[in-house]
Amino acid sequence: MFEVGFWELVLLFVLGLVVLGPEKLPRVANQLGRYAGQARRMASTLTTQIRSEFEAEEQRILNREARGQAAPPPPPQYSRPGVDELRTGATDDQRSHADAGADDPAPPFRADPPAPGQP
């Protein structure tokens, strides 16, 4: 993932020493090490849980096939009025509003206020 060589580590150590000072650097390095260890443990736990779920589902499928049962039916398709209309395009109300505005265009934008006597 990250390829950090010896000289990069030396540079990071020197920068840390300059920024944090010799008193705080060991404490900060220790804390960073703890955080890195916690992150690795969490990633390992997550990976183990995902693998066990995949294996359990695979076992369920094999058991179902061994008993001669078919796969469960797919979940039903529900109608979602707002979402379905958005996917197909504009609704009839939006089309009628768009058609109504086509005959009456908006006045052009003016950056300057009109002079007296001009509309």
N, C-alpha and C positions, 0 to 999 in steps of 0.2 A: 504494500500500500504506500507507505512513505519510506523513502530510502534516505536515512539520515546517516551520514558518515561521521568519522571521528572529528574532522575540523568543524562540521556544523554543530556538533555537540559542544566543542570547546567554545565556539562563538556564542552559543546560547548560554553557557555557563558564565562567560565573561560579562555578557549583557545583563544577566540576572544578578551577578555580583555588583555591577555598577548601579543598577536600578534599585535593588532591594537592600544591598549592603550585606556585610558578612553575618550580621545577627539574624536577619529574617530569612535569608536564603535557605538554610537547612530546614526550617519549619515549613516554608512554602514548598520545597521539593518533597518533603515527607507527605504533606497534604495532597499534592498532585499525584504522588504514587498511590495513595489510598483511593483517590477518585478513579484513577486508571484501573486499579484492582476491582473496585466495585462495578465499573462499567464492563469489565471482562466477565465477571461473575454473572451479571445480569444478562449479557449476550449469550453466555453458555447456557443459562437456565432457559432462556427463550428458545434457543435452538433445540434443547432437549425436549421441551414441551411440544414444539411443533412436530418434531420427529415422532414422538409418541402418539400424537393425534393422527398423523398420517398412517402410522402402523396400525392403530386401532381401527381406522376407517377401512384400511385394506383388509384387515381381518374380518370386519363385518361383511364386506363385499364377498370375500371368499366363503364365509359361512352361508350367506344367502344363496350363492351359486351352488354350493354343495347340497343344500336342501331343495334346490330346484325352484326357488322363488325368483320371480322376475324383479327387476329393479323397481324401486318405488316410482310412482307416477310423478311427472314434473309438477311444480307448484302451479296453481291456477293463475291465469292472467287477469288482473284486476283493472278495471277502467278507472282512470284518474282524469277527470274532466279538464282540469286546468293544464296539467302536464301534457296530455295527449294533444290538446289544441295548440300548445306552444310548439310541439314537435312538428306538426303538420304545417304550420305557418300562422298567419294572422287570422284572428277570428272574424266572424261576419261583422261584429260591431266595429272592429278596428278598420275593416275595409270600408265600411260606410262612412266612418269619420275621415278616412283618407280621401274618399271620393268627394265628400262635401267640401273639403278644403281646396280641392283642385280648381274650382271655379273662382275662388276668392283668394288670390295670392297675398301673402303678407307684404306690407310696404317695405321698400329697401331700407337697410340700416344706414343711419347717418351718424357719423362720428361728431360732426359739428351741429350745434343747435341751429334750426332754420333762422334765417334773417327775418326781421320784422316785415310782415306783409307777404311772406312766402309760407305755403302750407307745410 
